[in-house]
Amino acid sequence: MTTTDDRGHTDFPPEPPGEDFGRQPPHDMAAEQSVLGGMLLSKDAIADVVEVIRPGDFYRPAHQAIYDTILDLYGRGEPADPVTVAAGLDRRGELKRIGGAPYLVTLTQTVPTAANAGYYAEIVAEKAILRRLVEAGTRIVQYGYAGADGQDIAEVVDRAQAEVYEVTERRTTEDFLPLEELLQPTMDEIDSIASRGGISLGVPTGFSELDELTNGLHPGQMIIVAARPGVGKSTLGMDFMRSCSIKHGLASVIFSLEMSRTEIVMRLLSAEAKIKLADMRSGRMSDDDWTKLARRMSEISEAPLFVDDSPNLTMMEIRAKARRLKQRHDLKLVVVDYLQLMTSGKKVESRQQEVSDFSRNLKLLAKELEVPVVAISQLNRGPEQRTDKRPMVSDLRESGCLPASTRILRADTGAESTLGELLASGEQPLVWSLDERMRMVARPMVKVFPSGRKEVFRLRLASGREVEATGNHPFLTVDGWIPLDRLTVGDRLATPRSVPEPVHTERMADAEVVLLAHMIGDGSCVRRQPVRYASIDEQNLAAVSEAAEHFGVTAVRDDYAAARVTTLRLPAPYRLSRGKRNPIAAWLDELGLFGLRSHEKFIPRRVFALPNDQVALFLRHLWATDGSVRWDSTYRQARVYYTSTSRRLIDDVAQLLLRLGVHGRIRRVTKPGYRDAWHLTIDGADNQTVFLRDVGVHGARGDAAQVALAELEPLVRNTNVDTVPKEVWNQVRHLLATKNITHREFSAAMGSRFCGSTMWKRSPSRSRLARVAAVLDDADIEMYATNDVFWDKIVEITSLGEQDVYDGTVPGTHNFVAQSISVHNSLEQDADMVILLHRPDAFERDDPRGGEADLIVGKHRNGPTATITVAHQLHLSRFVDMARG
């Protein structure tokens, strides 16, 4: 059996059993160090090594960690040296485990020469095979004893054979093969064919109108060819390759994750020899067909066209192999078929994010090698759902969409902007996003775009927060990013636990902050009425009178004994005339508040740009108006809430509270004959303590707040709301299994009584999970206990019908905060050109345009867009340029 190191990697040997106890498994520490040292010194060494060994081939877990980090940097096109690798390890929390930054320097000093890194890698790979052989032998022995105990012999033998096969199965370092070897050619390479009607600056596509539009496929470009299944997108990609390699003698390679090399070659021969593919597959070929086939084979046999049909290709392998072809054969074109079948070989949060990363990495590959990269991609079902089946660029995106009214939390100003506002302004603001450790970071939203008209659902959480999105829009769960249409009531989603200060803060005068809070709460500033403030709290009245003096205004007090309320009029300090307004009224108008009724009020954007100390000051005085704090001695708990008839104001207050790490719950309160009210409640002893200690309440309510705080501080906390979803126990159980720790031993280490499976049925608190992480020494579990996420529960999902929808792109992290909920962004479209393939007769067999196909250039970064009509001859595995007549 295998054991798992402290980072969750398998493929590491346990101590051998029986008489072998104490013998070290086969390994070569010097070779492992030399491999890593060479990779830290030379980018070429990385390309040599990556095709030979896998992370699990290293014996030392520390070396695996270093290797993983080097590959991550190399995959992103970033340099991999001791400094950058140390930074990457530090971000993962693994730098100390590998021996610190000095160990990385030691690796570079011990390697004899980086040029031999590939040979050192072969030594490491051979030792890894021997270790796996030892492990397989141990398991086969166990299978033999199991067979003796009555298991089916055929099944035991089959499992034993599978174990040996897994040991011997190794990746080849040269999976690409030239057509010469595949076809066994008999003739010399054909002469280069002169360009049609002029020289194209880029790689010719074979379609004259497309070449006239694009001037060929240019080095550094990423081109997406997309269509629905069965339309011919792979055929079009191969047409580009035939033009490049067979017609013009330029080297090209296809990395095919869908077709075998035999199928690819048969399609090439069918297109070149003009023989029906069905006849070739069935062997029903005439003598004339055989003659044409022989003639074409002899002409194309030495064309520099390479095929790699390796299964489960990773981006790292594609990069390494393409780089090698560039060095050896001056590669001019790369085709990847197709994008959605690629794999990273790693555990990922979301398949959509993984595909998005592939898109970005293919663009980086095109720039690095200075070749055009054609990525075949599958469209979503958008065209099939429309009357007009023509595809659109938005059909590339599978990440879902949001209405224009969706509010996006900005990191630059701290305020929210709607998707519609960002689309209209063209801004590219910084937004708050969760990184790989679920920490809030500022990232740019580089584009906002319309995505058509789709069915929208309203998703409501237990906290009262709501967001509207399409069914395929992903939300973050403890199991990763899950589309809305796969979520159900009771599932828990990631929402911000707290929000950092904005990148650019801007202070206001304290007097303005105080007066604004009181005017929003208990002030009146409607048109053709004096600016007024009403309260029964003398401390509030004093605060407003003092703050008004900042504007040169002296408050006039009107006492109404019968109503037990005092009103302050805030008149202008001068005679009003045309163009000369009350300074407080003018200020409120500038903030967008003048003339609003209570149910229309909101918090101006300037408040969200305040530093945290002034945010606390604002909330302290706002809570003194329509807020409530009291200690309920009957139930031994505090009651803390804020009330308003404005839902927008309640949402704004909840957003501001997150700046101070306070989480609020919103609920509607109805009363016959009255406008609906909204309560923002602060629940939970810890949550309430943070609010009462760090924010507090001004005035008479402040006394009640101090009483509540004094009662809360000595209480023993026992939360059932601020917990981590119980699915996290699945990861804990996996760790226990890999570390060979029994559940009873785990309970003892946790200092708790063993209670069987009961412990896995409840959602753990963050503090309990932190103890689990400490016991198991696991960084991933610790992340769940210390991240910036509050796990909120879905209570309702409702269809709202079709709406116009939009989305945005946040490179790197691929998510942003919308409506106070973490949501995924669009798949990042890094393409310089998008060619959408449309065949009318693919949807309607009797379409009058049968036999035609449209190449819709829907995006062209360096030129115009257009639709080019070609003829399809899919029975011959090709499209034909109609311009040739």
N, C-alpha and C positions, 0 to 999 in steps of 0.2 A: 504494500500500500504506500501511498505518498503522504508526505506531511506538508504542512503549509507554513510558510514563514509569517512574520508579524505584519506583512503587508497584504496577505491574502493570496500569494502566489503558490501554485502547486508545482509539481514536477521537481520537488526537492526530496532527496532520499532520506528515509528514516535510518536509525541504527539497524544494521542487518541482524536478523534473528539467529538464535541458536549458537552454533560453534563459530559463526562469523562475527559475533558481538565484539565490538571494539575496532573492527577493520573499517577504514574510511572508504566510502564509495569512490569510484574512479573520478578523478578530476585533475586538472593542471592549473594551479593558481597562477603560475607565471604567465601561462598563455592567456588566461582571462584578463590579467592586468595589462598585458601587452595589447590585447584587442581594444580595450577601453582607452588605453593611452594613445594608440594610433588614431582612434576615432576622435579624440580630443585635439589631435594635432592636424588632422587632414580630413577635408570634406570628401576626397576621393576614397579614403579608407572606409568611410561610413557606407558609401555605395557598394564597396566590395564586401563588407561584413554583413550587411543587411540581408543579402541573398543566401547567406550560409547558415546563420544561427538565429534562433528565436530567443526571447527573454528568458524562457524556462531552461535554456541550455546552460546557463551559468550556475555554478554550484553555490556560490555565495549569494545570499539574498541582497546584500549591499551592492554587488555587481549588477544584479538585475535592475535595481532601482536606478543606478547610474545609466545603464543601457536604455531603459525606458525613457529617461529624461532626454538623453541625446537624440533618440528617435523622435520625440515630440518636437524638439527644437528643429531638427533637420526637416521634419514633415511640414513645419510652418515656414520653411525657407529662412530660418534664423541661424546665426552662427552657433556652433557648439564648441565651446572652449571651457576651461576650468571656471572662469568667472560666470558665464551664462548658465552652465550646468549647475553650479553651486546655488545660483539664484533660483533655478527651477526646482531643485531638491528642497530648498528652504521653503518655497511656497507650498510644497506638498507635506511639509513637516518631517522630511526624511534626511535632512542634511546631517544631523547629529548621529543618526543610525549608521550612516556609511563611513563615519570617521571624520566628518567635517571637511571644510574646503582644502586643508593641507593634504588630505589623502588624494584628492583629484590632481593636485600638482605632482604628488609622488608618482601617480600613474603615468604622467607625461614624461617623467624623468627616467622611468624604468624600462620603457619600451625601446628595444634596440633600434628599430626603424619603422616608421609608419607605413612605408611601402609594402611591408610584409604582413599587414593586418589581415588580409584575406587568408594567408596560410595559418596565422595564429587562430583565426576563427574556425578553420577546419579542425584544428586540434581540439578546440573547445567543443565543437559539434560531435566529434568522435567520442569524447569522454561522456557527453550527455547521452549518446546512444548506448554506451556501456552501462550507464546508471539505469537507464530505462529498461535495459535487458535484465539487470539484476532485479528490478522491481517487478517486471513482468514474470520472471521466474518464480518469485515469491508468490505472486497471485496465482500462477498456474498450479503451484503446489497446493494452494488452498482449494482451487477448483477440483484437483484430484481427490482430496479428502472429502470434499462435498459430494463428488460422484460416488464415493464409497458409501456415503450415508444415504444414498437412494435417489439423488438427482438424475435427471435424464442424461444418459451418456453422450448422445448426439449434441445436446445443448452445451455440455461441459467442453467437449472437443471444439465446438464452434467458438466458444468464448476464449478458449486457449489459443486457437488460431488467430483470433482477432487481436489478442494481446501481442503476439509476435508480429503481426502485420503492422500494428501501430508503432512498434519499435523500428521496423525496417522502412516504413513509409517516410521518405524525406523529400523536401522540395528540391527540384533541380535548379541550378543557378542560371541555366540558359533555357528558359521555356519558349523563347521566340525562335522560330525556325524560318529560314528563307524558303521561297517557293521552289528554289532549285532542288532542295532536299525533299520537299513534299511531292514534287511532280516528276522527279527523275528525268530532267530535261535532256534533250539530245542536240540542241542547237545553241549557237552563241547568242549573246545578248543583242537585242535589237538596237539599232541606232536611235538616238534621241530624235523625237518628232518635233518638227518646227512648230512654233506657236501658231494658233489660228488667228489670222488677221491682226497681228500685233503682239508685242511682248507684254505679258502680265507681270506686274511687280511682285505679286504673291504667288502662292501655289495655285495653279489653275484647277478649277473645280470640274471642268468638262462641260459646263453649261455656259454658252457664250453670253447670254443676257445677265446671268448672275455674275460672271467675271467682269462684265462692263460696269455693273452696279458696284461691285466690291473691289474691283481690281485684284481679284484673287484673295486667297487666305493668307494673311500676313503674319510674320513672326511675332510672337508675343500675344497673339489674339486667342481668346477662348470663344469658340463658336458652339452654341447649343443647337442641335437638330432635334426637334421634338414632334411627337405625334401620338395619337392613340394607338393601342396595339393593333397589329395587322395592317397598318397603312403603308409601311415600307420604309421606316426610318433607318433601319440597319442597312437596307439596300442602298439608300442615298449615301450613307457614310462610306460604303464600299465603292460607290461610284466616284466619290472624291479620291479614294485611294487608287483606283484604277487610273484615273487621270494623272495623279501625281507620279506613281511608280511605273506603270506600264506605258503610258503615253509619253511621259516626259522624263523618265529615268531618274526620278528623285526618290530618296529613301523614305518609306513610310512604315508605320507599325499599327496594328490593330490589337488592342487588348479586349478580347471578347469574353464576357462573363455569361453570354447567352448561348452562343453557337460553338460547336466543336470546330477544330481546325479543318477536319474533313468537310464539314458542311460549308465552311467559309470558302475553301478551295473549289468545291463543286459550284458554288454560286458565282465565283469569279470566272470559272471556265464556261458556265452557262451564258454569262453576260458577254464574254469575249468571243466565244465561238458561235453565239446566237443559236444555242441548242436548248430546247425546253428543259427546264430543271426537272420536271416530273419524269421525262424520258431518261435523263441521266440517272436519276435515283432508281428507276425501275429496270434499267438496262435495255429498254426498248429503243435502241438507237439504230438508225439506218447506216448503210455504208457511207453515205454522204456526210452524215453526222460524225462518224469516226474520222473521216478525212479532215473535216473542219476542226475537229478537236485536236488531232495530231498537229495540224498546221499552227493553231493558236498556242498549243503547249510549247512548241519549239520557239515561238516568238517571245513568249512571256516568261520562259523558265528562269531566266537570270535577272528578272526585274527585281530591284531592291525593295521588295515588299515582305514584311515580317509579320508573323502571326503568333500571338500568345493566347492560348485558351485555358490558362491555369485557373482552377476553381478558387473561389474565395480570395480573389486578388485584393490586396490592401493598397492604399495610396502610397505607402512606403515602398512596396515592391514595384509599383508602376514607375515611381520616381527613379528608383535605382536602375531599373532595366532601360528606361528611356534615356537616362543619362549615359549609360554604357553604349547604347546604339548611336547616340549623338557623337560620342568620342570615336567610335569605330567606323561608322558608316555615314556620318554627316546627315543625321536624321532631319527631315524636312516637314513631316506631318505625323501627328499622333491622333488616333481615333480610339475612343473608349466607348464600348457598347455593353451594357448601358449604365447610366449613373446610379439608378436605384438598386442595382444588383451589387454595387461595391460594398465592401465591409472594412471597418477599421481594425478588426481583430481585437477590439477592446470593449469593455462594458461601457455603454453610453447611456445618458439620461433619456435621450430621445432619438428615434430613427430619423426624424425630420432634421434635427440638429446635425446628425451625422452626415446626411446627404448634403446639407448646407455647407458643412466643412469640406466635403469633397469638392464642391463647386469652387470654393475659394482656393483650395489647394491645387486644383487643375489650372486655375488662372495663374497661380504662382509658378507652376511647372512650365507653362507656356512662356512666361517672362524669363525664367531662369535659363531654359534651353534655347530661347529665341526661335521657337517653332509654333505654328498654329496647332491648337489642341481642339479637336472636335469631340464634344461630349454628346452622345445620344441620350435622350431623356424621354420619359413617358409623361404625357399630359394627364391631368386629372380628368374627371368625368364631365367637366364643364361643357365641352362641345356637344355631348350626347344629350344634355339636358336643355339645350337651346333649340329653337326652331331652325335658326341658321346654324348649321353644324361647323361653320368655319372656326378654327381655333384662334385664341387670343393669347397674348403673352401672359396674361393673368392666369391662364389655365396651367401654367408651369408650377404655380405655387400651391402647395398642399397644406400650408400651415394654418389656414383659416383666416377669418376676417372679422372686423369690428365696425359698427356704425360710425358715422362722422361725429356724432355727439360724444363718443368715448373720450373721457378725460385722461390724459397721460401725465404722469408725475415727472416734472422736470428737475434735473439736478443742478442746472445753472442758476435758476431763480427760486427754486423751492415751490413754485406755484404749479398749477395744472393748466395745460392747453389741450384743446380737443384735436382729434385727428383732422377734422375739417379745417380748423384754423391753421394747423401746420401745413396742410396741403395747399391752402390758399396763399400762405405767406412764403412757402418754399424754404422755411427755416430748417436747420439741421441742429436741433438743440441737444444738449446733454440731458440724458434721462437716467433715472435710477434703474439698476439692473442687478440681478443676482449672478455672482461669479460661480466658479466650480465648487467653491466651499460654502455656497449659499450666504455670502456676505454681500451687502449692498455696495455697489461700485458705480461710479459715474461713467456712462458710455454714450457716444453720439448716436442719435437716430439719423441715419444718413439719407433716408428717403421715405416719403409717404406717398402712396399711390392708390388709385381706385382698383377694386377687384371685382367689379360687376355687381349683379343683383342676386342675392341668395337668401335662403331661409335663415332667420335669426332666432335665437333662443335667449330668454332671460334666465340667468343663473343667480339665485339668491342664497346667501350664506347665513349661518346662525348669528353672526355679528350684525346682520342687517345690511351688509354691503351687497351691491348688485352690479352685475356686468352683463352686457348683451354681446353675443358672439355667434358665429356660425357653428354648425355641428362639428366641423373638423378643426376648430381652433383648440390648440393644446393648452392645458393648465398643469401646473406642477403639483404632483403628488409625491409621497414618500417613495413610490415605485418609479418615478420619472415623469416625463411629460406625457399626458394622456389627453386625447381629443375629447371635446365636450360630449359628443354623441356616445362615448364609451363610459362616461361618468354616470353615477346614480346618486340618488338622495342617500346621505349618510357618508359618502366619500369626503375626505378632508383635503383641502387645497392650501397651498402656500400663499400667505399674505404677509405684508411687511410687519415685523415685530416692532421695528423702530426705523426711522429715516434719518440719515445724517443731515447736518447743516448743509445748505446749498453751497455750491462752489463759490458763488459770489454773494456775500451777505451785504446788506445795506441797512444801517441803523436809522431809526427815526428818533426824534426827541422823545424822551420818556413821557412828557406831557401829552404829546400826540397819541402815543400808544394807549395811555390811560383813558383819554377822552374818547378815542375811537372805540375802545371796548365798551364803555358805558353807553355811548350813543347807539351802537349796534344792539345792545341789550335792552335799554330802557329809554332810548332817545326817540325824538320825533322830529323829522325834517321834511315834511311834505310840503308841496308847493302852496304858495299863498297863505302859509301859516308860519308863525314864529318858530325858531329853533328852540326846542324844549327838551327838558330831561325831568323824569319823575322818579322818586324813590321814597321809601320810608326809613332808609338807613342813613343816619347823619354822617357816618364816615364816607359813604358813597357820595353824598351831596357835597361834602367838603372836598373830596378828590376831584369831582367835576368842576367845582368853582375854581380850584387852584389850577387845574389843567387849562381852563378857558382863558386864564390870564396870559398863557403863552401866545394867544391870538389877539391879545389886547382887549378881550371881552370881560366885562364884569357881570357876573351872574345876578339876576334879579329873582329873589325868593318869593314864592307864593304858597302860603300854607292853607291847606284845606282840611280843617279839623274833622269835619264830618266823614270825609273819605280816608282820613288818617294817612294822607300822602302829601308830600311837598313837591312842588314843581319849581324848577329853575328855568327861567327864560334866559336865553343867551343872545341878547340883542347886539347889533353892530355898534362899534364904538364911535360911529360917525353917521351922518345923515346919508341914507341910501338914495341913489339916483341911477339914471340909465348908465349901465356899464360899471357900476360900483355896488358890489354885493356884500352881504354879511360875510366876514372872512371864514367863519366856521362853515357856513352854507357852501361857499365857494370851494372850500377844502373837501367837504364831503362830496360835492359834485364831481370834483376831480378824481375822487376815488371810486365814483360810480354808484354812490349810495344815496345821493340826494333825491328826494321824491319817492323813495321806496316805502311800501307798507311793510308791516312786520313779517308777513309770509313771503316777501320778496327779498329780504335782506340776505347778505352773504359777506364773507370776509374778503376784503380787497387783496389783490395780488401782492401789494407792497408788504403786507404783513408776513407772507410766506418767505420773503427775503430777509426777514429779521434774524439776527443771531439768536441762539437758544435762550439766552437770559432775557431778552425782550419778548420772545414768544411766551415764556413763563409769566412775565409781567402782564402781557395782554390777556392770557387765559385767567390769571388770578383776578383781574378786574371784571372780565366778562362773566365769570362764575358768580360774581357778587351781584349780578343783575337777575338772570333767570336760572341760575344754578341752585342746587340744593345739596347740603351735606348734613347728615345727622347720624347719631349712633342709635341703632335699634337694640335696646337692652333686652327685649324679649327673645330675639333670635341671635343675639350676640354677634351682630355684624353691622358694618357701616352701610349707609345708603347714600350713594354719590351719583348725581345725574344732572344733566342740563336739558332744558325744555325750550322748544321753539316751534312755531307753525311753519317755519321755512325748512324744508328738507335740505336745500342747498347749504344753508347755514350749518345745519347739523353735520353734514358731510365735511364741510370745511373745518369745523371744530375737531372732528375725529381725526382729520388729516394732520392738524397742528399738534394734537396730543401725541401722535406717533413720533414727532420730533423729540419728544421728551421721554420716549419709551413707555407711553401709557396707551393701553388698548381699550377702545370703547365699543359698546354694543348698541346698535340703533334699533328702536322699535316704534311702531306707530301706535298712537293712543287716540281712540275715537270717543266722541261724546255727542249724542243727538242734539242737533241745533247749533253745533259749534264747528268751526273749521278743525280738521284733523291736526293733531299736534304730534311732534316727534320727540322722543326721549333718547338722549345719549347717556347710557349708563356705564359707569366704571365699576366692574365687578372684580371679585377676587382680592383677598387680603394683601397679597404682594403688590398687585396692580394699584389698589387704592392707596397703599402706603407710599408708593412712588409719587402718585399725584399729590397727596396731602403734604408730603415732605418737600418735594421739588417745585410744586406749583402753589398749592395752598389757595386760600380764598381771602379776598379783601373784605374789610368791614365786619359787621355783626356775624355774618356766616363764618368768618374766620375763627371765631371762638368755638363754634360747633365743630369746625374742622380740626382744631387742636384737641378737643375732647375725643373725637373719633380716632385720631392718630395715636393718642395715648392708649386707647383701648386695643388698637390693632397691633402695636409693636410687640407685646409679649405673647400674642397668639401663636400657636403651632400651625403652620401652613399645611393644607392638604387639598391641593388643587385637583379638580376633575375637568377643567376647561383648558388650561394652558398645559397641554400634554403633547407628546409626540405620537403620531398614529401607531397603533399596536402592530402594524405590519413591519415595523422596525425590528421586532423580535425575530423575524425570519432571518435577518442578517446576523443577529446575535447567536441564534441556534447554529447557523452555518459556521460561525467562528468557533463555537464550542466544539463542533464536530471536527473541524480541521486542526484544532489544537489538542484534540483528544481529552477534553475536559467534560466530565459528566455533569448533568444538571444538579446533582446533589453537591458536587464539589464547587460548582459555580455559586449555589446558594450560600454555602459556607463562606466562600471568599467575599460575598456581598454582605455577610453578617446578618443574613435573614434565614428564617425557618424554611426548610424545603417543603413545598406544597404541590409537587407534581406539575401537571400541565396548567394549573390555575394561574401561575405567574405570567403565562404567555397570553392570557385572555384580556388583560387590562392595558390601556395605553399608559406608558411610563411618563412620569414628569421629567423635565429637563435635568433636574438635580439627580434623580435616580439614574438617568441614562449617563450622566457624567461619571457616576460611580462605576457603572458597567464598563465605560470606556477605560477608566483607570485600571480596573481589574484585568481586562483583556488587552490593555495596551494597544488600542486600535484607534487610529486617527479618524476613520470614517464614522465610527460611532460617536466619537467626541464631537465631530462636526455637527451631528444632529442635536447635541446638547448645548452647543454654543453659537449656533448660526443666527441669522437675522430674520428667521421665519416664525410666524405664528400660524399654526395649523387650524384653519377654520372649516366648519362642517357645512356641506351642501344641505339645504332644507327644501329647495324647490327648483325645478327646471320647467320653464313654460315656453311654448312656441309663440312667437310674435308675428309670424308670417314673413314674407319677403321684404327685404330692404336693400338699398344701395349700401355697399360695404367697402371698407378700406383696410389697409394694413401698412406696417412700417418695417424697416430693416435696421437692426442693431447688430453690427458686426461683432464677432468674437463671442459675446455672451448669449446673443440671440433671444433675449427676453427683455421685457420692460414692465413697469407697474401701470396698470390701467384700472381706473375705478377702485384703487387701493387693493388690487389683486394682481399677483404675478402672472403674466401671460406670455406665451411664446410669440416670436416675431415671424415675419415671412422668411421662407428660404431665401438665403442671400443670393441674388442674381448677379454674379460677377462677369457674366458673358459680355463680350464686346459685340457679339452679333447673335441674334436668335432667329433661326429659320424654322418656321412652323410648316409642317407638311400636311396638305389637305387633299384628299381624293374624294370628290363628290360621290362616286359610285361605291365607295366603301360603306356609305350609309344608305344610299338608295341605288339598288342594282340597275334600275332602268333610268337613271339620271341621264339627261341629254348630253351631258359632258363626259359620258363614259369614256374611259381611256385617257383622260387628262388628269393632271395633278397640278396643284398650286404650291410653289415655294414662296411662302409668305415671309419676307424679311421684316419681322415685326420690331426688331431693335437693331440699330446699326450705329454704333458709337462714332464711327469715323465717316459717315456718309448718309445718304438718303435711304429711306425704306421704300419697298415696292413689292408687288406680287408678280411673280414670274411663272408663266404657264409652261409646263413640260408634258411630255407624253409618258405614261407608265407602261412598261412591258414586264410586269412582275413574273410572267411565265418564263421570261428570260433573265430574271433577277437584275433588272436595271431600269433606270429612267433614261429617256432619250431627249436630247435638246431639240425642241421643235423648230428652233431658229435655223436648223440645218436644212429644213425642208424635207 
